[in-house]
């Protein structure tokens, strides 16, 4: 009976300790890349241990900087806003393989602009 118990306990330990489980710590750090579409430029942001995202998007076309603020889920889903002097979204997915991609949009200044972004963890 003890052997059966130890065998089952060992099996549960291996199942419960999978290294495939995503945690926010897989994404913590500095990420950067480029974006294109109606505008183009570069971006960078930092993900902290609580999932908070803070960074900057720089337009090569307008020579302006836009703030990026938002949150990242434990599965890598990014939901951020692009702030002053614009108003828009910066959404996408970061992977544990240190790659990221998604879409962006700005409704201000008019006319609205949008496109895609890609990057990686540094």
Residue pairs with C-beta under 8 A, 6 or more apart in sequence:
22 74
22 75
22 76
22 96
23 74
24 47
24 49
24 50
24 51
24 72
24 74
25 49
26 76
26 96
27 47
27 51
27 72
27 76
27 94
27 96
27 121
28 47
28 48
28 49
29 46
29 47
29 121
29 122
30 44
30 45
30 46
30 121
30 122
31 44
31 45
31 46
31 47
31 55
31 94
31 100
31 119
31 120
31 121
31 122
32 42
32 43
32 44
32 45
32 119
32 120
32 122
33 42
33 43
33 44
33 100
33 117
33 118
33 119
33 120
34 40
34 41
34 42
34 43
34 117
34 118
34 119
35 41
35 42
35 43
35 57
35 104
35 115
35 116
35 117
35 118
36 115
36 116
36 117
37 104
37 113
37 114
37 115
37 116
38 113
38 114
38 115
39 59
39 60
39 61
39 62
39 106
39 113
39 115
40 59
40 60
40 61
40 115
41 57
41 58
41 59
41 60
41 61
42 57
42 58
42 60
43 55
43 56
43 57
43 58
43 68
43 90
43 117
43 119
44 55
44 56
45 53
45 54
45 55
45 56
45 68
45 80
46 53
46 54
46 55
47 53
47 72
47 94
48 54
51 71
51 72
51 73
51 74
52 70
52 71
52 72
53 68
53 69
53 70
53 71
53 72
53 78
53 80
54 67
54 68
54 69
55 67
55 68
55 69
56 65
56 66
56 67
56 68
57 65
57 66
57 67
57 68
57 82
57 90
57 104
58 64
58 65
58 66
59 65
59 66
64 85
66 82
66 83
66 84
66 85
66 86
66 88
66 106
67 82
67 83
67 84
68 80
68 81
68 82
68 83
68 90
69 80
69 81
69 83
70 78
70 79
70 80
70 81
70 90
71 78
71 79
71 80
72 78
72 79
72 94
73 79
76 93
76 94
76 95
76 96
76 100
77 93
78 90
78 91
78 92
78 93
78 94
78 100
78 102
79 91
80 89
80 90
80 91
81 87
81 88
81 89
81 90
82 88
82 89
82 90
82 104
82 105
82 106
85 108
85 109
86 106
86 107
86 108
86 109
87 106
87 107
87 108
88 104
88 105
88 106
88 107
88 108
88 114
89 103
89 104
89 105
90 102
90 104
90 117
91 102
91 103
91 104
92 100
92 101
92 102
92 103
92 117
93 100
93 101
93 102
94 100
94 121
98 120
98 121
99 118
99 119
99 120
99 121
100 117
100 118
100 119
100 120
100 121
101 116
101 117
101 118
101 119
102 116
102 117
103 114
103 115
103 116
103 117
104 114
104 115
104 116
104 117
105 112
105 113
105 114
105 115
106 112
106 113
106 114
